[in-house]
Amino acid sequence: MFRDRQEAGEKLGQELLASAVRDPVVLALPRGGVPVAAAVARALDAPLDVLIVRKVGAPGNRELAVAAIVDGDPPDVVVNREIVEAYSLSDEELAALVKNERPELDRRRTIYRGNARPRSLAGKTVIVVDDGVATGTTMKVALRAIRRREPLQVIVAIPVAPPDVLASLEQEADRVVCLSRPGRFMALSYHYISFPQLTDKEVTDALERAAEERKARHPRK
């Protein structure tokens, strides 16, 4: 059990530091992944950015993802072909569903990143961080989008996840670093002493602190 997200991130950072990661960029999945990723980035002295993923729900069942939009320049659309075929969606119908979700993706980008462009991932070791993984769906979508951006290597770094989900993530990433792999996995909150829901302001404050700390360490960058 972790004390809080910061402690989880510090432990992940030490684990990654021991493996001499080459030219890392840390990407957080907001909201909960941001304080974990901030601690990882601090340990590795690496830049921190967010990767925003917006689910595109099926008609009449918004919880079932037919696709997902991953923020980028331009955004990536990762399609769940099995669900699209199950709903007999045409390309036009799918495009309309994606279009309906773009405003929310843009809103979140504006909140978390402002006018800053997404960081280039080409040739970098990309470390994707969340505060834990229950089903792995969002993480898989993120990894598939990142692959299109020509990274050197993709690493998943998470404090806790069930073994079967980790096995599926290992098929998507070059490496998975997970500190706790309980056979009986419950909700993420059971694995933390303190696990509050984060606000958008708490996320942006954490991102700003990380940027200021890195600038202080590297004033010429």
C-alpha positions in Angstrom: 0.0 0.0 0.0 1.3 3.5 -0.9 1.0 6.5 1.4 -0.2 8.7 -1.5 0.5 9.3 -5.2 3.7 11.3 -4.6 5.2 8.4 -2.6 4.2 6.0 -5.4 5.9 8.2 -8.0 9.0 8.5 -5.9 9.3 4.7 -5.7 8.7 4.4 -9.5 11.3 7.1 -10.1 13.9 5.2 -8.1 13.1 2.0 -10.0 13.5 3.7 -13.3 16.6 5.6 -12.2 18.4 2.3 -11.5 17.9 1.2 -15.2 19.6 4.3 -16.7 16.8 5.3 -19.0 18.0 7.1 -22.1 16.7 10.6 -23.1 13.4 10.3 -21.2 10.1 12.2 -21.6 7.5 11.6 -18.9 3.8 11.6 -20.0 1.1 11.7 -17.4 -2.5 10.5 -17.9 -4.6 13.1 -16.0 -5.9 13.6 -13.6 -4.5 11.0 -11.1 -1.4 10.2 -13.1 0.0 13.8 -12.8 1.3 13.8 -9.2 2.8 10.3 -9.8 4.4 11.4 -13.0 5.7 14.6 -11.5 7.7 12.6 -8.9 9.0 10.3 -11.7 10.1 13.3 -13.8 11.8 14.8 -10.8 13.7 11.6 -10.1 14.9 11.3 -13.7 15.4 15.0 -14.2 13.1 14.6 -17.3 10.5 16.9 -18.9 6.9 16.3 -17.9 3.9 16.6 -20.2 0.3 15.3 -20.2 -1.3 12.9 -22.6 -5.1 13.5 -22.8 -7.3 10.7 -23.9 -11.0 11.1 -24.6 -13.2 8.1 -25.1 -15.7 8.0 -28.0 -18.7 6.1 -26.8 -21.0 3.8 -28.9 -24.5 5.1 -29.8 -26.8 4.5 -26.8 -23.9 3.2 -24.7 -21.4 5.9 -23.9 -19.4 3.6 -21.6 -18.5 1.3 -24.5 -15.7 2.8 -26.5 -15.9 2.6 -30.3 -12.8 4.8 -30.5 -10.6 7.2 -28.5 -9.0 10.5 -29.3 -5.5 11.1 -28.1 -4.3 14.6 -27.9 -1.5 15.5 -30.3 -0.6 17.7 -33.3 -2.7 16.5 -34.9 -4.8 14.4 -32.5 -4.7 10.6 -33.1 -7.9 8.6 -33.4 -7.6 5.0 -32.3 -10.5 2.9 -33.4 -11.9 -0.2 -31.7 -12.8 -2.1 -34.9 -14.6 -4.9 -33.2 -17.1 -2.5 -31.6 -17.5 -0.5 -34.8 -18.4 -3.6 -36.7 -20.7 -4.8 -33.9 -22.7 -1.5 -34.2 -22.4 -1.6 -38.1 -21.1 2.0 -38.0 -20.2 3.6 -41.3 -17.1 5.8 -41.7 -19.4 8.8 -41.7 -21.2 7.8 -38.5 -17.9 7.1 -36.7 -16.5 10.4 -37.9 -19.5 12.2 -36.4 -19.1 10.5 -33.1 -15.4 11.5 -33.0 -16.3 15.1 -33.9 -18.8 15.3 -31.0 -16.0 14.5 -28.6 -13.4 16.9 -29.9 -14.7 20.0 -28.0 -14.1 18.2 -24.7 -10.6 17.1 -25.7 -9.9 20.7 -26.7 -11.2 22.0 -23.4 -9.0 19.7 -21.4 -6.0 20.6 -23.5 -6.6 24.3 -22.9 -6.9 23.7 -19.2 -3.8 21.5 -18.8 -1.5 22.8 -21.4 -2.7 26.3 -22.5 -1.2 27.3 -25.8 1.9 25.1 -25.5 2.3 22.5 -28.2 2.7 18.8 -27.3 6.3 17.8 -26.8 7.9 15.9 -29.6 8.4 12.2 -28.8 10.5 11.3 -31.8 13.7 9.4 -30.8 12.8 9.7 -27.0 12.2 7.1 -24.4 8.6 7.8 -23.5 7.5 6.9 -20.0 3.7 6.8 -19.7 2.5 7.2 -16.1 -0.8 6.7 -14.3 -1.7 6.2 -10.6 -2.6 2.6 -11.4 -4.4 0.5 -14.0 -7.6 -1.4 -13.5 -8.7 -2.5 -17.0 -5.9 -1.1 -19.1 -8.2 0.3 -21.8 -7.1 4.0 -21.6 -3.4 3.0 -21.3 -3.5 0.8 -24.3 -5.1 3.5 -26.4 -2.4 5.9 -25.3 0.4 3.5 -26.1 -0.9 2.8 -29.6 -1.1 6.6 -30.3 2.4 7.1 -29.0 3.8 4.4 -31.2 2.8 6.5 -34.2 5.0 9.4 -33.0 8.3 7.4 -33.6 9.6 7.1 -30.0 12.9 5.3 -29.3 11.2 3.2 -26.6 7.9 3.2 -24.7 7.8 2.3 -21.0 4.7 2.0 -18.9 5.3 3.0 -15.3 2.5 2.4 -12.8 2.3 1.8 -9.0 -0.3 -1.0 -9.1 -2.2 -3.2 -11.5 -3.6 -6.8 -11.8 -1.4 -9.4 -13.4 -3.7 -10.2 -16.3 -3.8 -6.5 -17.3 -0.1 -6.2 -17.0 0.3 -9.1 -19.3 -1.7 -7.3 -22.0 0.2 -4.1 -21.5 3.5 -5.9 -22.0 2.2 -6.7 -25.5 1.9 -3.0 -26.2 5.0 -1.5 -24.5 8.7 -2.2 -24.7 8.8 -2.4 -20.9 6.3 -2.3 -18.0 7.4 -1.2 -14.6 4.8 -2.0 -11.9 5.6 -1.9 -8.2 2.6 -4.0 -7.0 0.8 -6.8 -8.8 -1.9 -8.1 -6.4 -3.6 -11.3 -7.3 -6.8 -9.9 -5.8 -7.1 -6.5 -7.3 -9.8 -4.1 -6.0 -10.4 -0.5 -6.8 -7.3 1.7 -7.0 -8.2 3.6 -3.8 -7.7 0.4 -1.8 -4.0 0.5 -2.6 -3.4 4.0 -1.2 -3.8 5.4 2.3 -4.6 8.8 0.8 -6.3 8.8 -2.6 -8.3 12.0 -3.1 -10.0 12.9 -6.3 -8.0 15.7 -8.0 -9.4 18.9 -9.4 -8.3 20.5 -12.6 -6.6 23.2 -10.6 -4.6 20.7 -8.6 -3.4 19.2 -11.9 -2.4 22.5 -13.4 -0.6 23.5 -10.2 1.4 20.3 -10.2 2.3 20.8 -13.9 3.4 24.4 -13.2 5.5 23.4 -10.2 7.2 20.6 -12.2 8.0 23.1 -15.1 9.4 25.7 -12.6 11.6 23.1 -10.9 13.0 21.9 -14.2 13.6 25.4 -15.4 15.5 26.2 -12.1 17.7 23.1 -12.7 18.2 23.9 -16.4 17.9 27.7 -16.8 19.2 27.7 -20.4 16.7 25.1 -21.7 
